[in-house]
Amino acid sequence: MGMVITIDGPAASGKSSVSRELARRLGWQWVSTGAFYRGLAFAALQLQIDLDDVSTLANLTHDPVWSVRMDDERTRVFFKDQDVTDQIAHEDVGNFASKVSHYPEVRKALLDAQRNCSSGPQGLVAEGRDCGTVVFPTADAKVYLTANSEHRAARRAAELGLDHEDMVKAQQQRDHQDSTRKVAPMAVPEDALVVDTTALNLNQVVDAVVEYVKNKI
């Protein structure tokens, strides 16, 4: 396994933008581990699989009908060889992804695929909700991004063209689900750099992370 930097945090805290820019500056690969859960949820919905059927969901994690591929700009998901990356970004898919991620059997089944992303010759920047605590617990550097809920909701609503108040409620529900699940709850990794992105722009956040990473590795 090559060198790994993890960036965790709640939805719309800036993880994808920061991790992508960090990887670009370092010349490394990057992956959004949440794409695995969104991809699985999307495939299950398309195949009309009951999201309470844990055994079938766990088996679906290995089905070649869907796949995840790393890309410089986005972590792409394919279903039946069609790029569905835009479709898995929808908020309803995110809620379904949060549900399936509660199942230990599903998380265990996806873990190897997530960890295999670090098998290339380059280093890896991995972003998600449990990258530094579960997926890559021995990562070379760990970062946790956060922001106040109103700011995160406004950012997400603008990205998706949705109502701000509806997004506040949806994110509060999602944060609660992710932080209270019994398996791999969202948490600040030990020894992680914590950055509040509320009042910072992208370059300010990335500059702070780059400085921290340089000191760590």
C-alpha positions as CSV (number, residue, x, y, z in Angstrom):
1,M,0.0,0.0,0.0
2,G,1.2,3.5,-0.9
3,M,1.0,6.6,1.2
4,V,-2.5,7.6,2.2
5,I,-4.0,10.8,3.4
6,T,-7.6,10.7,4.7
7,I,-10.1,13.5,4.8
8,D,-13.3,12.9,6.7
9,G,-16.3,15.0,7.8
10,P,-20.0,15.5,7.4
11,A,-21.8,16.2,4.1
12,A,-21.0,19.5,2.4
13,S,-18.0,20.3,4.7
14,G,-15.8,20.6,1.6
15,K,-14.3,17.1,1.6
16,S,-14.5,16.4,-2.2
17,S,-13.2,19.8,-3.3
18,V,-10.4,19.9,-0.8
19,S,-9.3,16.2,-1.3
20,R,-9.4,16.6,-5.1
21,E,-7.3,19.8,-5.0
22,L,-4.9,18.3,-2.5
23,A,-4.4,15.2,-4.7
24,R,-3.8,17.5,-7.7
25,R,-1.1,19.5,-5.8
26,L,0.6,16.3,-4.7
27,G,0.2,14.5,-8.0
28,W,-1.6,11.6,-6.2
29,Q,-4.8,9.7,-6.9
30,W,-8.0,10.5,-4.9
31,V,-11.2,8.6,-4.2
32,S,-14.5,9.4,-2.6
33,T,-15.3,6.3,-0.6
34,G,-18.9,7.4,-0.3
35,A,-19.3,6.6,-4.0
36,F,-19.2,2.9,-3.1
37,Y,-22.3,3.2,-0.9
38,R,-24.1,5.5,-3.3
39,G,-23.3,3.1,-6.1
40,L,-24.5,0.1,-4.2
41,A,-27.7,1.9,-3.2
42,F,-28.3,3.1,-6.8
43,A,-27.8,-0.4,-8.2
44,A,-30.1,-1.9,-5.6
45,L,-32.8,0.6,-6.5
46,Q,-32.4,-0.1,-10.2
47,L,-32.6,-3.8,-9.6
48,Q,-35.6,-3.4,-7.2
49,I,-33.8,-5.0,-4.3
50,D,-35.3,-4.5,-0.9
51,L,-33.0,-2.2,1.0
52,D,-33.8,-4.2,4.2
53,D,-32.5,-7.4,2.5
54,V,-29.0,-7.3,4.0
55,S,-27.8,-10.6,2.5
56,T,-28.8,-9.7,-1.1
57,L,-27.2,-6.2,-0.6
58,A,-23.9,-7.8,0.6
59,N,-23.9,-10.1,-2.4
60,L,-24.6,-7.1,-4.7
61,T,-21.3,-5.5,-3.6
62,H,-19.4,-8.0,-5.7
63,D,-21.7,-8.0,-8.7
64,P,-20.0,-6.6,-11.9
65,V,-23.3,-5.0,-12.9
66,W,-21.9,-1.9,-11.1
67,S,-18.4,-0.5,-10.6
68,V,-16.5,2.4,-9.1
69,R,-13.6,4.0,-11.0
70,M,-11.2,6.7,-9.8
71,D,-10.8,9.8,-12.0
72,D,-8.9,13.1,-11.6
73,E,-12.1,15.1,-11.3
74,R,-14.7,12.7,-9.9
75,T,-15.0,9.2,-8.4
76,R,-17.2,7.7,-11.1
77,V,-19.9,5.0,-10.7
78,F,-21.1,2.8,-13.6
79,F,-24.2,0.7,-13.7
80,K,-24.5,-1.7,-16.7
81,D,-21.6,0.1,-18.3
82,Q,-23.4,3.5,-18.1
83,D,-21.9,6.4,-16.2
84,V,-24.4,7.2,-13.5
85,T,-22.2,9.5,-11.4
86,D,-24.5,12.5,-11.8
87,Q,-27.5,10.4,-10.7
88,I,-25.9,9.0,-7.5
89,A,-25.3,12.6,-6.4
90,H,-29.1,13.1,-5.8
91,E,-30.1,13.6,-2.2
92,D,-32.5,10.7,-2.2
93,V,-29.7,8.3,-3.3
94,G,-27.5,9.7,-0.5
95,N,-30.2,8.9,2.1
96,F,-30.5,5.4,0.8
97,A,-26.7,5.1,0.8
98,S,-26.7,6.2,4.5
99,K,-29.2,3.4,5.2
100,V,-27.3,0.6,3.5
101,S,-24.1,1.8,5.2
102,H,-25.5,0.9,8.5
103,Y,-25.2,-2.9,7.8
104,P,-22.0,-4.5,9.0
105,E,-22.1,-7.1,6.3
106,V,-22.3,-4.4,3.6
107,R,-19.4,-2.3,5.1
108,K,-17.2,-5.4,5.5
109,A,-17.9,-6.5,1.9
110,L,-17.0,-3.0,0.5
111,L,-13.9,-2.6,2.7
112,D,-11.4,-4.5,0.4
113,A,-12.6,-2.6,-2.7
114,Q,-12.1,0.7,-0.9
115,R,-8.6,-0.2,0.4
116,N,-7.6,-1.5,-3.0
117,C,-7.7,2.1,-4.2
118,S,-4.3,2.6,-2.5
119,S,-2.6,-0.2,-4.4
120,G,-1.3,2.0,-7.2
121,P,2.2,3.5,-7.5
122,Q,1.0,7.0,-6.5
123,G,-0.1,8.0,-3.1
124,L,-3.9,8.3,-2.4
125,V,-6.1,11.0,-0.9
126,A,-9.3,9.3,0.4
127,E,-12.3,11.2,1.5
128,G,-15.5,10.0,3.3
129,R,-16.9,9.6,6.7
130,D,-14.8,6.8,8.2
131,C,-11.6,6.8,6.1
132,G,-9.3,7.7,8.9
133,T,-11.0,5.6,11.5
134,V,-11.9,2.4,9.6
135,V,-10.9,2.2,6.0
136,F,-7.3,3.5,6.5
137,P,-6.7,3.6,10.2
138,T,-2.9,3.7,9.8
139,A,-3.0,6.5,7.2
140,D,0.1,8.7,7.0
141,A,-2.0,11.9,7.7
142,K,-5.6,12.4,8.8
143,V,-7.8,15.5,8.4
144,Y,-11.3,16.1,9.6
145,L,-13.3,19.0,8.0
146,T,-16.4,20.5,9.5
147,A,-18.6,23.6,9.1
148,N,-21.7,24.9,10.8
149,S,-24.9,23.2,9.7
150,E,-26.5,26.3,8.1
151,H,-23.4,26.9,6.0
152,R,-23.3,23.3,4.9
153,A,-27.0,23.2,4.0
154,A,-26.7,26.4,2.0
155,R,-23.7,25.0,0.1
156,R,-25.4,21.7,-0.7
157,A,-28.7,23.4,-1.6
158,A,-26.9,25.6,-4.1
159,E,-25.0,22.6,-5.6
160,L,-28.2,20.6,-6.1
161,G,-30.7,23.5,-6.7
162,L,-32.9,22.5,-3.7
163,D,-34.7,24.4,-1.0
164,H,-32.5,25.5,1.8
165,E,-34.8,24.7,4.7
166,D,-35.5,21.2,3.2
167,M,-31.7,20.7,3.0
168,V,-31.2,21.7,6.6
169,K,-33.6,19.0,7.7
170,A,-32.2,16.4,5.4
171,Q,-28.6,17.1,6.5
172,Q,-29.5,17.0,10.2
173,Q,-31.1,13.6,9.6
174,R,-28.1,12.3,7.6
175,D,-25.6,13.6,10.2
176,H,-27.5,11.9,13.0
177,Q,-27.7,8.6,11.1
178,D,-24.0,8.7,10.2
179,S,-22.8,9.7,13.7
180,T,-25.0,7.3,15.7
181,R,-24.8,4.1,13.6
182,K,-23.4,1.1,15.5
183,V,-20.8,0.2,12.9
184,A,-18.1,2.7,11.9
185,P,-19.9,5.9,13.0
186,M,-18.7,9.2,11.6
187,A,-16.1,10.5,14.1
188,V,-13.0,12.6,14.3
189,P,-10.0,10.3,13.8
190,E,-7.4,10.2,16.6
191,D,-4.5,12.7,15.8
192,A,-6.4,14.3,12.9
193,L,-6.1,17.9,12.0
194,V,-9.6,19.5,12.4
195,V,-10.4,22.4,10.1
196,D,-13.6,24.4,10.4
197,T,-14.3,25.5,6.8
198,T,-17.2,27.8,7.5
199,A,-15.3,31.1,7.0
200,L,-12.6,29.8,4.7
201,N,-12.4,29.5,0.9
202,L,-11.1,26.4,-0.9
203,N,-7.5,27.6,-1.2
204,Q,-7.2,28.6,2.4
205,V,-8.4,25.2,3.5
206,V,-6.1,23.3,1.1
207,D,-3.1,25.5,2.1
208,A,-3.7,24.6,5.8
209,V,-4.0,20.9,4.9
210,V,-0.9,20.9,2.7
211,E,1.2,22.5,5.4
212,Y,0.0,19.9,7.9
213,V,0.6,17.0,5.5
214,K,4.1,18.2,4.7
215,N,4.9,18.2,8.4
216,K,3.5,14.7,8.8
217,I,5.0,13.0,5.8
